[in-house]
């Protein structure tokens, strides 16, 4: 099974319009958005001990991978941050008055259908169904720089053996 998929996009109109309310300390605009999708072994449409454990594990994995990418982007002079899928707040920047809905971002940039589930909505992935965990990274880097940096990071991490799950970039934002 593929460990995760990602794609890089221009920011959605919501992110463009509300950047100051999402990331109030940023003095630069968001130029790129990375959508990261991880498969789950179970559908996430029910709250069970298994689904909660899966979400915790996939969230930790996203945090590990995102931190590596964000550190490199910062070293290259770009602003970057990941949004916590659980809270919608950025990890490294001060939280603003708005939260980012990663499911809405996935629907906006990838066009995947959404499935209502209790008080929330789930992404319906074309292969994984509702067994998918979405997350989002934003950056002031152009899309090509974010994509190249992720590729460099993935290849160096893969060679070192630090990231066990395979990563697949999907072309044109379609998985």
Secondary structure, 3 states (H helix, E strand, C coil): CCCEEEEEECCCHHHHHHHHHHCCCCCCCCCEEEEEEEECCCCCCCCCHHHHHHHHHHHHHHHHHHHHHHHHHHHCCCCEEEECCCCCCECCCCCCCCCCCHHHHHHHHHCCCEEEECCEEEECECCCECCEEEEEEEECCCHHHHHHHHHHHHHHHHHHCCCCCCEEECHHHCC
